[in-house]
Amino acid sequence: MILQDNILKEYLKNVYFITGTPCGGKTTISQMLAKKHHFVVYNIDEMFPIHQKMSDVKYQPSMNQNFQNADEFFGRPVEEYRKWLVDNTREQLDFVLLDLIRLSQNQIVICDCHLTVEDAERLTDAARIAFLLHDPTHLIDEYCNRLDHLDFYNFIHSSTDVEKAKMTCNETLKLLNTEYYQKIKSSSYFWLERKEDSTVDATLHSVEQHFHWDETIIPNSQI
């Protein structure tokens, strides 16, 4: 079954998307917005293991690909690794959309996710999506040093050659995100780029302004 874009947008009208490139601040800002305004956060990375159990190798082959160890996982050519990440995102999207439709019928949901410009055009209006960006080069050390990425940190450090594994990740993330990064910056969508002098509070305030959220936010009962 294929849902037309106008139908998806109607059913997702209470969903606000925080997306962008790795290390742009998506998770931090999503959690702060949800806590401040008493909304629900839906993090697609956290949902992946649940969706993986529900998936079928016939329809979601990438989600069901198994790796023996970190050496096998990070030993793939960069282009193969990139394609696997893209395919995982595509395969998980149907699970995500059904979850969001269910969760958001009577409440606002903030979706911490990975959407392309094309996804944004299909799923939502510009007023309900914010792209948070980070220069897509040399991301892996910053990515690994986050507490919520401890499992990934441990996994990559179980490689026989940790520096080679990190290099593969950096090259893959750069290949995957450079065109995406440029396309967002040249689009009409709202975006913010994380810099050395960026602050969480300033980013939070800018996203709130974009979404037209303030201290007099509409109660869930009036949505």
C-alpha positions as CSV (number, residue, x, y, z in Angstrom):
1,M,0.0,0.0,0.0
2,I,1.3,3.4,-1.0
3,L,-0.1,6.5,0.8
4,Q,-0.2,9.7,-1.1
5,D,1.8,12.6,0.2
6,N,-1.2,14.7,1.2
7,I,-2.6,11.8,3.3
8,L,0.7,11.3,5.1
9,K,1.0,15.0,5.9
10,E,-2.5,15.1,7.3
11,Y,-1.8,12.1,9.6
12,L,1.6,13.5,10.6
13,K,0.4,17.1,11.3
14,N,1.2,16.8,15.0
15,V,4.7,15.6,14.4
16,Y,7.7,18.0,14.4
17,F,10.9,16.6,12.8
18,I,14.4,17.4,14.2
19,T,16.8,16.1,11.6
20,G,20.1,16.8,9.9
21,T,23.6,15.4,9.9
22,P,25.4,13.5,12.7
23,C,26.6,15.6,15.7
24,G,24.4,18.5,14.7
25,G,22.5,18.4,18.0
26,K,19.3,16.6,17.0
27,T,19.0,14.4,20.1
28,T,20.0,17.1,22.6
29,I,17.5,19.7,21.2
30,S,14.7,17.1,20.8
31,Q,15.0,16.1,24.4
32,M,15.2,19.6,25.7
33,L,12.2,20.7,23.7
34,A,10.2,17.7,24.9
35,K,11.1,18.3,28.5
36,K,10.3,22.0,28.4
37,H,7.0,21.7,26.5
38,H,5.9,18.3,27.9
39,F,5.9,16.6,24.5
40,V,6.9,13.1,23.4
41,V,10.2,12.3,21.8
42,Y,10.4,9.6,19.2
43,N,14.1,8.6,18.5
44,I,14.4,6.4,15.4
45,D,17.8,5.0,16.4
46,E,16.4,3.8,19.7
47,M,13.5,2.2,17.9
48,F,15.8,0.3,15.4
49,P,16.2,-2.9,17.5
50,I,12.4,-3.1,18.0
51,H,11.8,-2.6,14.3
52,Q,14.5,-5.1,13.4
53,K,12.7,-7.8,15.4
54,M,9.5,-7.0,13.5
55,S,11.2,-7.0,10.1
56,D,11.4,-9.7,7.5
57,V,14.6,-10.6,5.7
58,K,12.5,-10.8,2.4
59,Y,11.4,-7.2,2.6
60,Q,14.1,-5.6,4.9
61,P,17.3,-7.4,3.9
62,S,19.6,-4.7,5.1
63,M,18.0,-4.5,8.5
64,N,18.6,-8.3,8.9
65,Q,22.2,-8.4,7.7
66,N,24.4,-10.0,10.4
67,F,28.1,-9.3,11.1
68,Q,30.4,-11.6,13.0
69,N,32.4,-8.9,14.6
70,A,33.7,-5.3,14.3
71,D,36.4,-6.3,11.9
72,E,33.7,-7.6,9.4
73,F,31.5,-4.6,10.0
74,F,34.1,-2.0,9.5
75,G,36.1,-4.0,7.0
76,R,33.6,-3.3,4.2
77,P,34.5,-0.9,1.3
78,V,33.2,2.7,2.1
79,E,30.7,2.6,-0.7
80,E,29.2,-0.7,0.5
81,Y,29.0,0.7,4.1
82,R,27.3,3.8,2.8
83,K,24.8,1.9,0.8
84,W,24.0,-0.3,3.8
85,L,23.3,2.7,6.0
86,V,21.0,4.3,3.3
87,D,19.1,1.0,2.8
88,N,18.6,0.6,6.5
89,T,17.1,4.0,6.7
90,R,14.8,3.3,3.8
91,E,13.7,0.0,5.1
92,Q,13.0,1.4,8.6
93,L,11.0,4.3,7.4
94,D,7.7,2.4,7.0
95,F,7.9,1.2,10.6
96,V,8.7,4.8,11.7
97,L,5.7,6.3,9.8
98,L,3.2,3.9,11.3
99,D,4.6,4.5,14.8
100,L,4.3,8.3,14.3
101,I,0.8,8.1,13.0
102,R,-0.3,6.1,16.0
103,L,1.5,8.2,18.6
104,S,0.6,11.6,17.3
105,Q,-3.1,11.5,16.9
106,N,-3.8,13.3,20.2
107,Q,-0.5,14.7,21.1
108,I,2.5,16.5,19.7
109,V,5.5,14.3,18.9
110,I,9.1,15.4,18.3
111,C,10.8,13.0,15.9
112,D,14.6,12.8,16.2
113,C,15.4,11.3,12.9
114,H,17.3,11.2,9.6
115,L,15.3,12.7,6.7
116,T,16.5,13.9,3.4
117,V,15.1,17.0,1.7
118,E,13.1,14.7,-0.5
119,D,11.7,13.0,2.6
120,A,10.8,16.3,4.1
121,E,8.9,17.4,0.9
122,R,6.9,14.2,1.1
123,L,6.1,13.9,4.8
124,T,5.7,17.3,6.3
125,D,5.4,21.1,5.8
126,A,8.5,23.4,6.1
127,A,7.1,24.9,9.3
128,R,7.3,21.5,11.1
129,I,10.9,20.5,10.4
130,A,14.3,21.8,11.5
131,F,17.6,20.7,10.0
132,L,20.6,20.7,12.5
133,L,23.9,20.4,10.7
134,H,27.5,19.7,11.5
135,D,30.4,19.8,9.0
136,P,30.4,16.1,7.8
137,T,34.2,15.6,8.0
138,H,36.0,14.0,10.9
139,L,32.9,13.2,12.8
140,I,33.6,9.8,14.4
141,D,35.6,10.9,17.5
142,E,32.9,13.3,18.5
143,Y,30.2,10.8,17.7
144,C,31.9,8.1,19.8
145,N,32.5,10.4,22.8
146,R,28.8,10.8,23.6
147,L,27.4,8.9,26.5
148,D,24.4,7.7,24.4
149,H,26.8,6.2,21.9
150,L,28.8,4.1,24.4
151,D,27.7,0.8,22.7
152,F,29.1,2.1,19.4
153,Y,32.3,3.3,21.1
154,N,32.8,-0.1,22.6
155,F,32.1,-1.9,19.3
156,I,34.5,0.2,17.2
157,H,37.2,-0.2,19.9
158,S,36.8,-4.0,19.7
159,S,38.3,-3.8,16.1
160,T,41.7,-5.3,15.5
161,D,42.7,-1.9,14.0
162,V,40.7,0.8,15.7
163,E,42.2,3.7,13.7
164,K,41.5,2.0,10.4
165,A,37.9,1.4,11.6
166,K,37.5,5.0,12.5
167,M,38.9,6.1,9.2
168,T,36.4,3.9,7.4
169,C,33.6,5.5,9.5
170,N,34.8,9.0,8.8
171,E,35.1,8.4,5.1
172,T,31.6,6.8,5.0
173,L,29.9,9.5,6.9
174,K,31.6,12.2,4.8
175,L,30.5,10.4,1.6
176,L,27.0,9.9,2.9
177,N,26.5,13.4,4.3
178,T,28.4,15.9,2.1
179,E,25.8,16.1,-0.7
180,Y,23.0,16.0,1.9
181,Y,24.7,18.9,3.9
182,Q,25.1,21.1,0.8
183,K,21.5,20.4,-0.5
184,I,20.0,21.4,2.9
185,K,22.1,24.6,3.0
186,S,20.9,25.6,-0.5
187,S,17.3,24.7,0.2
188,S,14.5,27.0,1.6
189,Y,14.2,24.8,4.7
190,F,15.1,26.1,8.2
191,W,18.6,25.0,9.2
192,L,21.3,25.7,11.8
193,E,24.9,24.7,11.6
194,R,26.7,23.7,14.8
195,K,30.0,25.7,15.2
196,E,32.6,26.0,17.9
197,D,30.8,29.0,19.3
198,S,27.3,27.6,19.1
199,T,25.4,27.2,22.3
200,V,22.6,24.8,23.2
201,D,20.4,27.5,24.5
202,A,20.8,29.6,21.4
203,T,20.0,26.6,19.2
204,L,17.0,25.7,21.3
205,H,15.7,29.3,21.1
206,S,16.1,29.4,17.4
207,V,14.2,26.1,16.9
208,E,11.4,27.3,19.2
209,Q,11.0,30.4,17.2
210,H,10.9,28.5,13.9
211,F,8.2,26.2,15.3
212,H,6.4,29.3,16.9
213,W,6.6,27.7,20.3
214,D,6.7,29.9,23.4
215,E,5.6,29.8,27.0
216,T,1.9,29.9,25.9
217,I,2.2,26.6,23.9
218,I,-1.2,25.1,23.0
219,P,-2.1,22.3,25.4
220,N,-2.4,18.8,24.0
221,S,-6.1,18.8,24.6
222,Q,-6.5,21.6,22.1
223,I,-4.5,20.0,19.3
